[in-house]
Amino acid sequence: MNTPNLVSKKAGERQDSNGDGLVIGNDIISFVADILNGMPTSSHYCASDMNGDSIVDLDDPGGFVAILLMQ
C-alpha cells in the first residue's frame, strides 16, 4: 500500500484540520466542514487534503480515518 501522504509534514500538517497541534477527534468537525463546503473554511484547509491532490473531497476521508485510528 502506498501511503506517502499519511506522513506528517510539520506545523499545519495533514490531519490536524483544526490547527490545535493535535490529531484527535476534535479535527473531525473541521475536516467535515472542509468537505461539505468544497472550499477552504479555515487556514488549515490543506491539512484536510489527505491525498495531496489540492482538493478536499470524498477521496480524503479514508486517509483521515486511518490516521485517527493510528493515534
N, CA, C, O and CB atoms as a CASP TS submission, in Angstrom:
PFRMAT TS
TARGET T0000
AUTHOR 0000-0000-0000
METHOD Language model
MODEL 1
PARENT N/A
ATOM      1  N   MET     1       0.834  -1.177   0.000  1.00  0.00           N
ATOM      2  CA  MET     1       0.000   0.000   0.000  1.00  0.00           C
ATOM      3  C   MET     1       0.883   1.246   0.000  1.00  0.00           C
ATOM      4  O   MET     1       1.788   1.360   0.827  1.00  0.00           O
ATOM      5  CB  MET     1      -0.951  -0.005   1.211  1.00  0.00           C
ATOM      6  N   ASN     2       0.640   2.146  -0.883  1.00  0.00           N
ATOM      7  CA  ASN     2       1.407   3.377  -0.986  1.00  0.00           C
ATOM      8  C   ASN     2       0.748   4.448  -0.113  1.00  0.00           C
ATOM      9  O   ASN     2      -0.380   4.857  -0.386  1.00  0.00           O
ATOM     10  CB  ASN     2       1.508   3.847  -2.467  1.00  0.00           C
ATOM     11  N   THR     3       1.444   4.908   0.937  1.00  0.00           N
ATOM     12  CA  THR     3       0.850   5.878   1.853  1.00  0.00           C
ATOM     13  C   THR     3       1.734   7.100   2.099  1.00  0.00           C
ATOM     14  O   THR     3       1.846   7.535   3.246  1.00  0.00           O
ATOM     15  CB  THR     3       0.547   5.211   3.163  1.00  0.00           C
ATOM     16  N   PRO     4       2.361   7.666   1.081  1.00  0.00           N
ATOM     17  CA  PRO     4       3.245   8.798   1.345  1.00  0.00           C
ATOM     18  C   PRO     4       2.524  10.006   1.927  1.00  0.00           C
ATOM     19  O   PRO     4       3.135  10.778   2.665  1.00  0.00           O
ATOM     20  CB  PRO     4       3.938   9.198   0.082  1.00  0.00           C
ATOM     21  N   ASN     5       1.265  10.189   1.622  1.00  0.00           N
ATOM     22  CA  ASN     5       0.544  11.358   2.108  1.00  0.00           C
ATOM     23  C   ASN     5       0.040  11.208   3.535  1.00  0.00           C
ATOM     24  O   ASN     5      -0.553  12.138   4.081  1.00  0.00           O
ATOM     25  CB  ASN     5      -0.607  11.646   1.207  1.00  0.00           C
ATOM     26  N   LEU     6       0.266  10.061   4.140  1.00  0.00           N
ATOM     27  CA  LEU     6      -0.141   9.875   5.528  1.00  0.00           C
ATOM     28  C   LEU     6       0.963  10.314   6.481  1.00  0.00           C
ATOM     29  O   LEU     6       0.800  10.237   7.699  1.00  0.00           O
ATOM     30  CB  LEU     6      -0.512   8.414   5.786  1.00  0.00           C
ATOM     31  N   VAL     7       2.066  10.766   5.942  1.00  0.00           N
ATOM     32  CA  VAL     7       3.185  11.192   6.764  1.00  0.00           C
ATOM     33  C   VAL     7       3.064  12.685   7.038  1.00  0.00           C
ATOM     34  O   VAL     7       2.838  13.475   6.122  1.00  0.00           O
ATOM     35  CB  VAL     7       4.533  10.864   6.080  1.00  0.00           C
ATOM     36  N   SER     8       3.215  13.064   8.298  1.00  0.00           N
ATOM     37  CA  SER     8       3.119  14.470   8.677  1.00  0.00           C
ATOM     38  C   SER     8       4.250  15.265   8.058  1.00  0.00           C
ATOM     39  O   SER     8       5.320  14.728   7.773  1.00  0.00           O
ATOM     40  CB  SER     8       3.135  14.623  10.199  1.00  0.00           C
ATOM     41  N   LYS     9       4.001  16.565   7.850  1.00  0.00           N
ATOM     42  CA  LYS     9       4.999  17.403   7.231  1.00  0.00           C
ATOM     43  C   LYS     9       5.441  18.587   8.058  1.00  0.00           C
ATOM     44  O   LYS     9       6.267  19.346   7.552  1.00  0.00           O
ATOM     45  CB  LYS     9       4.496  17.879   5.958  1.00  0.00           C
ATOM     46  N   LYS    10       4.999  18.823   9.234  1.00  0.00           N
ATOM     47  CA  LYS    10       5.324  19.907  10.168  1.00  0.00           C
ATOM     48  C   LYS    10       4.065  20.650  10.556  1.00  0.00           C
ATOM     49  O   LYS    10       2.962  20.135  10.372  1.00  0.00           O
ATOM     50  CB  LYS    10       6.350  20.880   9.553  1.00  0.00           C
ATOM     51  N   ALA    11       4.209  21.859  11.091  1.00  0.00           N
ATOM     52  CA  ALA    11       3.049  22.606  11.571  1.00  0.00           C
ATOM     53  C   ALA    11       2.017  22.776  10.477  1.00  0.00           C
ATOM     54  O   ALA    11       2.377  23.022   9.326  1.00  0.00           O
ATOM     55  CB  ALA    11       3.472  23.965  12.100  1.00  0.00           C
ATOM     56  N   GLY    12       0.762  22.654  10.803  1.00  0.00           N
ATOM     57  CA  GLY    12      -0.311  22.728   9.825  1.00  0.00           C
ATOM     58  C   GLY    12      -0.393  21.445   9.042  1.00  0.00           C
ATOM     59  O   GLY    12      -0.892  21.436   7.917  1.00  0.00           O
ATOM     60  N   GLU    13       0.078  20.382   9.602  1.00  0.00           N
ATOM     61  CA  GLU    13       0.234  19.104   8.933  1.00  0.00           C
ATOM     62  C   GLU    13      -1.086  18.509   8.489  1.00  0.00           C
ATOM     63  O   GLU    13      -2.159  18.905   8.944  1.00  0.00           O
ATOM     64  CB  GLU    13       0.938  18.144   9.830  1.00  0.00           C
ATOM     65  N   ARG    14      -0.977  17.558   7.601  1.00  0.00           N
ATOM     66  CA  ARG    14      -2.171  16.825   7.205  1.00  0.00           C
ATOM     67  C   ARG    14      -2.758  16.213   8.459  1.00  0.00           C
ATOM     68  O   ARG    14      -2.032  15.783   9.355  1.00  0.00           O
ATOM     69  CB  ARG    14      -1.855  15.733   6.129  1.00  0.00           C
ATOM     70  N   GLN    15      -4.033  16.179   8.511  1.00  0.00           N
ATOM     71  CA  GLN    15      -4.864  15.605   9.559  1.00  0.00           C
ATOM     72  C   GLN    15      -5.117  16.538  10.727  1.00  0.00           C
ATOM     73  O   GLN    15      -6.124  16.340  11.408  1.00  0.00           O
ATOM     74  CB  GLN    15      -4.239  14.364  10.059  1.00  0.00           C
ATOM     75  N   ASP    16      -4.305  17.528  11.018  1.00  0.00           N
ATOM     76  CA  ASP    16      -4.606  18.476  12.097  1.00  0.00           C
ATOM     77  C   ASP    16      -5.458  19.594  11.500  1.00  0.00           C
ATOM     78  O   ASP    16      -4.999  20.727  11.349  1.00  0.00           O
ATOM     79  CB  ASP    16      -3.283  19.051  12.759  1.00  0.00           C
ATOM     80  N   SER    17      -6.695  19.263  11.165  1.00  0.00           N
ATOM     81  CA  SER    17      -7.529  20.185  10.394  1.00  0.00           C
ATOM     82  C   SER    17      -8.083  21.354  11.192  1.00  0.00           C
ATOM     83  O   SER    17      -8.626  22.290  10.606  1.00  0.00           O
ATOM     84  CB  SER    17      -8.659  19.440   9.796  1.00  0.00           C
ATOM     85  N   ASN    18      -7.959  21.326  12.520  1.00  0.00           N
ATOM     86  CA  ASN    18      -8.400  22.498  13.277  1.00  0.00           C
ATOM     87  C   ASN    18      -7.227  23.328  13.796  1.00  0.00           C
ATOM     88  O   ASN    18      -7.430  24.356  14.442  1.00  0.00           O
ATOM     89  CB  ASN    18      -9.272  22.064  14.441  1.00  0.00           C
ATOM     90  N   GLY    19      -6.007  22.884  13.514  1.00  0.00           N
ATOM     91  CA  GLY    19      -4.818  23.660  13.812  1.00  0.00           C
ATOM     92  C   GLY    19      -4.443  23.793  15.270  1.00  0.00           C
ATOM     93  O   GLY    19      -3.766  24.749  15.645  1.00  0.00           O
ATOM     94  N   ASP    20      -4.869  22.853  16.105  1.00  0.00           N
ATOM     95  CA  ASP    20      -4.537  22.950  17.526  1.00  0.00           C
ATOM     96  C   ASP    20      -3.254  22.204  17.890  1.00  0.00           C
ATOM     97  O   ASP    20      -2.872  22.155  19.060  1.00  0.00           O
ATOM     98  CB  ASP    20      -5.681  22.416  18.354  1.00  0.00           C
ATOM     99  N   GLY    21      -2.594  21.627  16.895  1.00  0.00           N
ATOM    100  CA  GLY    21      -1.353  20.911  17.135  1.00  0.00           C
ATOM    101  C   GLY    21      -1.541  19.461  17.525  1.00  0.00           C
ATOM    102  O   GLY    21      -0.564  18.741  17.733  1.00  0.00           O
ATOM    103  N   LEU    22      -2.789  19.022  17.626  1.00  0.00           N
ATOM    104  CA  LEU    22      -3.102  17.641  17.992  1.00  0.00           C
ATOM    105  C   LEU    22      -3.911  16.981  16.892  1.00  0.00           C
ATOM    106  O   LEU    22      -4.662  17.645  16.177  1.00  0.00           O
ATOM    107  CB  LEU    22      -3.869  17.587  19.326  1.00  0.00           C
ATOM    108  N   VAL    23      -3.756  15.682  16.760  1.00  0.00           N
ATOM    109  CA  VAL    23      -4.572  14.925  15.816  1.00  0.00           C
ATOM    110  C   VAL    23      -5.485  14.035  16.642  1.00  0.00           C
ATOM    111  O   VAL    23      -5.117  12.933  17.047  1.00  0.00           O
ATOM    112  CB  VAL    23      -3.688  14.081  14.813  1.00  0.00           C
ATOM    113  N   ILE    24      -6.693  14.547  16.880  1.00  0.00           N
ATOM    114  CA  ILE    24      -7.653  13.840  17.719  1.00  0.00           C
ATOM    115  C   ILE    24      -9.047  14.026  17.135  1.00  0.00           C
ATOM    116  O   ILE    24      -9.209  14.645  16.083  1.00  0.00           O
ATOM    117  CB  ILE    24      -7.595  14.346  19.189  1.00  0.00           C
ATOM    118  N   GLY    25     -10.028  13.501  17.804  1.00  0.00           N
ATOM    119  CA  GLY    25     -11.409  13.576  17.327  1.00  0.00           C
ATOM    120  C   GLY    25     -11.908  14.985  17.065  1.00  0.00           C
ATOM    121  O   GLY    25     -12.809  15.174  16.248  1.00  0.00           O
ATOM    122  N   ASN    26     -11.338  15.984  17.743  1.00  0.00           N
ATOM    123  CA  ASN    26     -11.775  17.362  17.517  1.00  0.00           C
ATOM    124  C   ASN    26     -11.528  17.830  16.081  1.00  0.00           C
ATOM    125  O   ASN    26     -12.159  18.787  15.632  1.00  0.00           O
ATOM    126  CB  ASN    26     -11.064  18.290  18.482  1.00  0.00           C
ATOM    127  N   ASP    27     -10.637  17.182  15.369  1.00  0.00           N
ATOM    128  CA  ASP    27     -10.351  17.550  13.985  1.00  0.00           C
ATOM    129  C   ASP    27     -11.468  17.131  13.035  1.00  0.00           C
ATOM    130  O   ASP    27     -11.541  17.628  11.911  1.00  0.00           O
ATOM    131  CB  ASP    27      -9.044  16.926  13.543  1.00  0.00           C
ATOM    132  N   ILE    28     -12.324  16.237  13.467  1.00  0.00           N
ATOM    133  CA  ILE    28     -13.393  15.729  12.611  1.00  0.00           C
ATOM    134  C   ILE    28     -14.321  16.852  12.161  1.00  0.00           C
ATOM    135  O   ILE    28     -14.718  16.891  10.997  1.00  0.00           O
ATOM    136  CB  ILE    28     -14.190  14.651  13.341  1.00  0.00           C
ATOM    137  N   ILE    29     -14.669  17.755  13.055  1.00  0.00           N
ATOM    138  CA  ILE    29     -15.599  18.838  12.713  1.00  0.00           C
ATOM    139  C   ILE    29     -15.039  19.710  11.599  1.00  0.00           C
ATOM    140  O   ILE    29     -15.739  19.999  10.628  1.00  0.00           O
ATOM    141  CB  ILE    29     -15.901  19.698  13.947  1.00  0.00           C
ATOM    142  N   SER    30     -13.785  20.130  11.726  1.00  0.00           N
ATOM    143  CA  SER    30     -13.164  20.958  10.689  1.00  0.00           C
ATOM    144  C   SER    30     -13.028  20.195   9.380  1.00  0.00           C
ATOM    145  O   SER    30     -13.248  20.753   8.305  1.00  0.00           O
ATOM    146  CB  SER    30     -11.791  21.449  11.149  1.00  0.00           C
ATOM    147  N   PHE    31     -12.664  18.920   9.471  1.00  0.00           N
ATOM    148  CA  PHE    31     -12.489  18.092   8.277  1.00  0.00           C
ATOM    149  C   PHE    31     -13.801  17.965   7.515  1.00  0.00           C
ATOM    150  O   PHE    31     -13.835  18.155   6.299  1.00  0.00           O
ATOM    151  CB  PHE    31     -11.960  16.700   8.657  1.00  0.00           C
ATOM    152  N   VAL    32     -14.877  17.647   8.220  1.00  0.00           N
ATOM    153  CA  VAL    32     -16.185  17.503   7.574  1.00  0.00           C
ATOM    154  C   VAL    32     -16.644  18.841   6.995  1.00  0.00           C
ATOM    155  O   VAL    32     -17.216  18.870   5.906  1.00  0.00           O
ATOM    156  CB  VAL    32     -17.232  16.965   8.580  1.00  0.00           C
ATOM    157  N   ALA    33     -16.407  19.940   7.695  1.00  0.00           N
ATOM    158  CA  ALA    33     -16.779  21.262   7.174  1.00  0.00           C
ATOM    159  C   ALA    33     -16.044  21.551   5.876  1.00  0.00           C
ATOM    160  O   ALA    33     -16.630  22.095   4.940  1.00  0.00           O
ATOM    161  CB  ALA    33     -16.476  22.360   8.209  1.00  0.00           C
ATOM    162  N   ASP    34     -14.760  21.192   5.808  1.00  0.00           N
ATOM    163  CA  ASP    34     -13.994  21.412   4.576  1.00  0.00           C
ATOM    164  C   ASP    34     -14.561  20.594   3.422  1.00  0.00           C
ATOM    165  O   ASP    34     -14.639  21.087   2.297  1.00  0.00           O
ATOM    166  CB  ASP    34     -12.518  21.057   4.791  1.00  0.00           C
ATOM    167  N   ILE    35     -14.955  19.362   3.684  1.00  0.00           N
ATOM    168  CA  ILE    35     -15.535  18.518   2.630  1.00  0.00           C
ATOM    169  C   ILE    35     -16.880  19.073   2.172  1.00  0.00           C
ATOM    170  O   ILE    35     -17.127  19.201   0.973  1.00  0.00           O
ATOM    171  CB  ILE    35     -15.702  17.067   3.129  1.00  0.00           C
ATOM    172  N   LEU    36     -17.737  19.398   3.115  1.00  0.00           N
ATOM    173  CA  LEU    36     -19.077  19.865   2.761  1.00  0.00           C
ATOM    174  C   LEU    36     -19.075  21.208   2.049  1.00  0.00           C
ATOM    175  O   LEU    36     -19.896  21.445   1.164  1.00  0.00           O
ATOM    176  CB  LEU    36     -19.922  19.961   3.995  1.00  0.00           C
ATOM    177  N   ASN    37     -18.165  22.076   2.427  1.00  0.00           N
ATOM    178  CA  ASN    37     -18.108  23.394   1.805  1.00  0.00           C
ATOM    179  C   ASN    37     -17.407  23.383   0.460  1.00  0.00           C
ATOM    180  O   ASN    37     -17.637  24.267  -0.364  1.00  0.00           O
ATOM    181  CB  ASN    37     -17.418  24.357   2.716  1.00  0.00           C
ATOM    182  N   GLY    38     -16.554  22.392   0.227  1.00  0.00           N
ATOM    183  CA  GLY    38     -15.870  22.288  -1.057  1.00  0.00           C
ATOM    184  C   GLY    38     -14.887  23.413  -1.321  1.00  0.00           C
ATOM    185  O   GLY    38     -14.380  23.553  -2.434  1.00  0.00           O
ATOM    186  N   MET    39     -14.620  24.204  -0.314  1.00  0.00           N
ATOM    187  CA  MET    39     -13.647  25.284  -0.430  1.00  0.00           C
ATOM    188  C   MET    39     -13.044  25.502   0.942  1.00  0.00           C
ATOM    189  O   MET    39     -13.585  25.022   1.938  1.00  0.00           O
ATOM    190  CB  MET    39     -14.300  26.598  -0.982  1.00  0.00           C
ATOM    191  N   PRO    40     -11.945  26.210   1.009  1.00  0.00           N
ATOM    192  CA  PRO    40     -11.313  26.422   2.310  1.00  0.00           C
ATOM    193  C   PRO    40     -12.267  27.067   3.317  1.00  0.00           C
ATOM    194  O   PRO    40     -12.894  28.086   3.029  1.00  0.00           O
ATOM    195  CB  PRO    40     -10.074  27.287   2.148  1.00  0.00           C
ATOM    196  N   THR    41     -12.366  26.461   4.501  1.00  0.00           N
ATOM    197  CA  THR    41     -13.179  27.024   5.571  1.00  0.00           C
ATOM    198  C   THR    41     -12.302  27.531   6.695  1.00  0.00           C
ATOM    199  O   THR    41     -12.785  28.156   7.639  1.00  0.00           O
ATOM    200  CB  THR    41     -14.168  25.991   6.098  1.00  0.00           C
ATOM    201  N   SER    42     -11.015  27.262   6.591  1.00  0.00           N
ATOM    202  CA  SER    42     -10.090  27.715   7.625  1.00  0.00           C
ATOM    203  C   SER    42      -8.693  27.797   7.026  1.00  0.00           C
ATOM    204  O   SER    42      -8.458  27.377   5.893  1.00  0.00           O
ATOM    205  CB  SER    42     -10.113  26.763   8.860  1.00  0.00           C
ATOM    206  N   SER    43      -7.782  28.341   7.801  1.00  0.00           N
ATOM    207  CA  SER    43      -6.406  28.417   7.341  1.00  0.00           C
ATOM    208  C   SER    43      -5.751  27.037   7.331  1.00  0.00           C
ATOM    209  O   SER    43      -4.627  26.882   6.851  1.00  0.00           O
ATOM    210  CB  SER    43      -5.608  29.375   8.220  1.00  0.00           C
ATOM    211  N   HIS    44      -6.447  26.047   7.856  1.00  0.00           N
ATOM    212  CA  HIS    44      -5.898  24.696   7.935  1.00  0.00           C
ATOM    213  C   HIS    44      -6.524  23.763   6.897  1.00  0.00           C
ATOM    214  O   HIS    44      -6.490  22.542   7.052  1.00  0.00           O
ATOM    215  CB  HIS    44      -6.109  24.129   9.333  1.00  0.00           C
ATOM    216  N   TYR    45      -7.090  24.341   5.846  1.00  0.00           N
ATOM    217  CA  TYR    45      -7.728  23.569   4.785  1.00  0.00           C
ATOM    218  C   TYR    45      -6.786  22.517   4.205  1.00  0.00           C
ATOM    219  O   TYR    45      -7.201  21.384   3.959  1.00  0.00           O
ATOM    220  CB  TYR    45      -8.210  24.498   3.682  1.00  0.00           C
ATOM    221  N   CYS    46      -5.530  22.880   3.986  1.00  0.00           N
ATOM    222  CA  CYS    46      -4.566  21.943   3.402  1.00  0.00           C
ATOM    223  C   CYS    46      -4.372  20.714   4.273  1.00  0.00           C
ATOM    224  O   CYS    46      -4.059  19.637   3.767  1.00  0.00           O
ATOM    225  CB  CYS    46      -3.229  22.631   3.184  1.00  0.00           C
ATOM    226  N   ALA    47      -4.555  20.866   5.578  1.00  0.00           N
ATOM    227  CA  ALA    47      -4.407  19.730   6.488  1.00  0.00           C
ATOM    228  C   ALA    47      -5.485  18.687   6.249  1.00  0.00           C
ATOM    229  O   ALA    47      -5.302  17.520   6.596  1.00  0.00           O
ATOM    230  CB  ALA    47      -4.451  20.198   7.937  1.00  0.00           C
ATOM    231  N   SER    48      -6.598  19.084   5.665  1.00  0.00           N
ATOM    232  CA  SER    48      -7.680  18.146   5.376  1.00  0.00           C
ATOM    233  C   SER    48      -7.489  17.428   4.046  1.00  0.00           C
ATOM    234  O   SER    48      -8.202  16.465   3.759  1.00  0.00           O
ATOM    235  CB  SER    48      -9.003  18.873   5.372  1.00  0.00           C
ATOM    236  N   ASP    49      -6.552  17.873   3.242  1.00  0.00           N
ATOM    237  CA  ASP    49      -6.286  17.261   1.934  1.00  0.00           C
ATOM    238  C   ASP    49      -5.388  16.054   2.124  1.00  0.00           C
ATOM    239  O   ASP    49      -4.172  16.145   1.951  1.00  0.00           O
ATOM    240  CB  ASP    49      -5.634  18.279   0.955  1.00  0.00           C
ATOM    241  N   MET    50      -5.980  14.930   2.476  1.00  0.00           N
ATOM    242  CA  MET    50      -5.226  13.749   2.865  1.00  0.00           C
ATOM    243  C   MET    50      -4.463  13.089   1.728  1.00  0.00           C
ATOM    244  O   MET    50      -3.415  12.488   1.963  1.00  0.00           O
ATOM    245  CB  MET    50      -6.142  12.763   3.465  1.00  0.00           C
ATOM    246  N   ASN    51      -4.961  13.187   0.507  1.00  0.00           N
ATOM    247  CA  ASN    51      -4.275  12.514  -0.591  1.00  0.00           C
ATOM    248  C   ASN    51      -3.401  13.454  -1.414  1.00  0.00           C
ATOM    249  O   ASN    51      -2.824  13.038  -2.419  1.00  0.00           O
ATOM    250  CB  ASN    51      -5.282  11.852  -1.489  1.00  0.00           C
ATOM    251  N   GLY    52      -3.297  14.709  -1.003  1.00  0.00           N
ATOM    252  CA  GLY    52      -2.366  15.635  -1.632  1.00  0.00           C
ATOM    253  C   GLY    52      -2.719  16.101  -3.024  1.00  0.00           C
ATOM    254  O   GLY    52      -1.834  16.493  -3.784  1.00  0.00           O
ATOM    255  N   ASP    53      -4.013  16.068  -3.382  1.00  0.00           N
ATOM    256  CA  ASP    53      -4.405  16.493  -4.732  1.00  0.00           C
ATOM    257  C   ASP    53      -4.904  17.939  -4.768  1.00  0.00           C
ATOM    258  O   ASP    53      -5.457  18.380  -5.776  1.00  0.00           O
ATOM    259  CB  ASP    53      -5.485  15.569  -5.272  1.00  0.00           C
ATOM    260  N   SER    54      -4.710  18.672  -3.679  1.00  0.00           N
ATOM    261  CA  SER    54      -5.096  20.089  -3.542  1.00  0.00           C
ATOM    262  C   SER    54      -6.596  20.325  -3.497  1.00  0.00           C
ATOM    263  O   SER    54      -7.051  21.459  -3.644  1.00  0.00           O
ATOM    264  CB  SER    54      -4.523  20.875  -4.672  1.00  0.00           C
ATOM    265  N   ILE    55      -7.367  19.267  -3.296  1.00  0.00           N
ATOM    266  CA  ILE    55      -8.818  19.365  -3.188  1.00  0.00           C
ATOM    267  C   ILE    55      -9.253  18.541  -1.980  1.00  0.00           C
ATOM    268  O   ILE    55      -8.808  17.406  -1.813  1.00  0.00           O
ATOM    269  CB  ILE    55      -9.527  18.872  -4.501  1.00  0.00           C
ATOM    270  N   VAL    56     -10.105  19.095  -1.152  1.00  0.00           N
ATOM    271  CA  VAL    56     -10.670  18.325  -0.050  1.00  0.00           C
ATOM    272  C   VAL    56     -12.022  17.822  -0.520  1.00  0.00           C
ATOM    273  O   VAL    56     -12.968  18.591  -0.689  1.00  0.00           O
ATOM    274  CB  VAL    56     -10.794  19.182   1.272  1.00  0.00           C
ATOM    275  N   ASP    57     -12.092  16.510  -0.729  1.00  0.00           N
ATOM    276  CA  ASP    57     -13.305  15.913  -1.276  1.00  0.00           C
ATOM    277  C   ASP    57     -13.489  14.510  -0.715  1.00  0.00           C
ATOM    278  O   ASP    57     -12.838  14.142   0.263  1.00  0.00           O
ATOM    279  CB  ASP    57     -13.252  15.876  -2.818  1.00  0.00           C
ATOM    280  N   LEU    58     -14.356  13.739  -1.318  1.00  0.00           N
ATOM    281  CA  LEU    58     -14.669  12.402  -0.803  1.00  0.00           C
ATOM    282  C   LEU    58     -13.548  11.390  -1.000  1.00  0.00           C
ATOM    283  O   LEU    58     -13.681  10.235  -0.595  1.00  0.00           O
ATOM    284  CB  LEU    58     -15.909  11.889  -1.462  1.00  0.00           C
ATOM    285  N   ASP    59     -12.446  11.808  -1.615  1.00  0.00           N
ATOM    286  CA  ASP    59     -11.281  10.927  -1.715  1.00  0.00           C
ATOM    287  C   ASP    59     -10.399  11.017  -0.460  1.00  0.00           C
ATOM    288  O   ASP    59      -9.451  10.245  -0.320  1.00  0.00           O
ATOM    289  CB  ASP    59     -10.457  11.282  -2.964  1.00  0.00           C
ATOM    290  N   ASP    60     -10.697  11.933   0.434  1.00  0.00           N
ATOM    291  CA  ASP    60      -9.845  12.176   1.590  1.00  0.00           C
ATOM    292  C   ASP    60     -10.241  11.489   2.899  1.00  0.00           C
ATOM    293  O   ASP    60      -9.351  11.254   3.716  1.00  0.00           O
ATOM    294  CB  ASP    60      -9.796  13.603   1.824  1.00  0.00           C
ATOM    295  N   PRO    61     -11.504  11.150   3.158  1.00  0.00           N
ATOM    296  CA  PRO    61     -11.855  10.577   4.466  1.00  0.00           C
ATOM    297  C   PRO    61     -11.131   9.291   4.833  1.00  0.00           C
ATOM    298  O   PRO    61     -10.839   9.077   6.009  1.00  0.00           O
ATOM    299  CB  PRO    61     -13.302  10.320   4.505  1.00  0.00           C
ATOM    300  N   GLY    62     -10.835   8.437   3.879  1.00  0.00           N
ATOM    301  CA  GLY    62     -10.148   7.180   4.197  1.00  0.00           C
ATOM    302  C   GLY    62      -8.817   7.418   4.888  1.00  0.00           C
ATOM    303  O   GLY    62      -8.506   6.778   5.893  1.00  0.00           O
ATOM    304  N   GLY    63      -8.040   8.332   4.352  1.00  0.00           N
ATOM    305  CA  GLY    63      -6.756   8.671   4.952  1.00  0.00           C
ATOM    306  C   GLY    63      -6.918   9.332   6.302  1.00  0.00           C
ATOM    307  O   GLY    63      -6.138   9.081   7.220  1.00  0.00           O
ATOM    308  N   PHE    64      -7.922  10.170   6.426  1.00  0.00           N
ATOM    309  CA  PHE    64      -8.175  10.867   7.684  1.00  0.00           C
ATOM    310  C   PHE    64      -8.517   9.853   8.781  1.00  0.00           C
ATOM    311  O   PHE    64      -7.965   9.918   9.880  1.00  0.00           O
ATOM    312  CB  PHE    64      -9.324  11.900   7.518  1.00  0.00           C
ATOM    313  N   VAL    65      -9.407   8.933   8.490  1.00  0.00           N
ATOM    314  CA  VAL    65      -9.804   7.917   9.473  1.00  0.00           C
ATOM    315  C   VAL    65      -8.620   7.020   9.826  1.00  0.00           C
ATOM    316  O   VAL    65      -8.432   6.673  10.992  1.00  0.00           O
ATOM    317  CB  VAL    65     -10.973   7.065   8.932  1.00  0.00           C
ATOM    318  N   ALA    66      -7.823   6.645   8.830  1.00  0.00           N
ATOM    319  CA  ALA    66      -6.665   5.792   9.096  1.00  0.00           C
ATOM    320  C   ALA    66      -5.709   6.455  10.079  1.00  0.00           C
ATOM    321  O   ALA    66      -5.189   5.793  10.978  1.00  0.00           O
ATOM    322  CB  ALA    66      -5.933   5.465   7.793  1.00  0.00           C
ATOM    323  N   ILE    67      -5.474   7.744   9.919  1.00  0.00           N
ATOM    324  CA  ILE    67      -4.566   8.453  10.819  1.00  0.00           C
ATOM    325  C   ILE    67      -5.170   8.578  12.214  1.00  0.00           C
ATOM    326  O   ILE    67      -4.462   8.410  13.207  1.00  0.00           O
ATOM    327  CB  ILE    67      -4.234   9.842  10.261  1.00  0.00           C
ATOM    328  N   LEU    68      -6.455   8.866  12.303  1.00  0.00           N
ATOM    329  CA  LEU    68      -7.079   8.937  13.624  1.00  0.00           C
ATOM    330  C   LEU    68      -6.983   7.606  14.358  1.00  0.00           C
ATOM    331  O   LEU    68      -6.759   7.578  15.568  1.00  0.00           O
ATOM    332  CB  LEU    68      -8.539   9.356  13.497  1.00  0.00           C
ATOM    333  N   LEU    69      -7.151   6.517  13.640  1.00  0.00           N
ATOM    334  CA  LEU    69      -7.105   5.200  14.274  1.00  0.00           C
ATOM    335  C   LEU    69      -5.688   4.811  14.703  1.00  0.00           C
ATOM    336  O   LEU    69      -5.519   3.973  15.589  1.00  0.00           O
ATOM    337  CB  LEU    69      -7.659   4.150  13.326  1.00  0.00           C
ATOM    338  N   MET    70      -4.676   5.411  14.084  1.00  0.00           N
ATOM    339  CA  MET    70      -3.286   5.115  14.468  1.00  0.00           C
ATOM    340  C   MET    70      -2.883   5.867  15.732  1.00  0.00           C
ATOM    341  O   MET    70      -1.848   5.554  16.321  1.00  0.00           O
ATOM    342  CB  MET    70      -2.328   5.475  13.324  1.00  0.00           C
ATOM    343  N   GLN    71      -3.661   6.838  16.160  1.00  0.00           N
ATOM    344  CA  GLN    71      -3.309   7.658  17.322  1.00  0.00           C
ATOM    345  C   GLN    71      -3.482   6.868  18.598  1.00  0.00           C
ATOM    346  O   GLN    71      -3.234   7.389  19.686  1.00  0.00           O
ATOM    347  CB  GLN    71      -4.160   8.931  17.371  1.00  0.00           C
TER
END
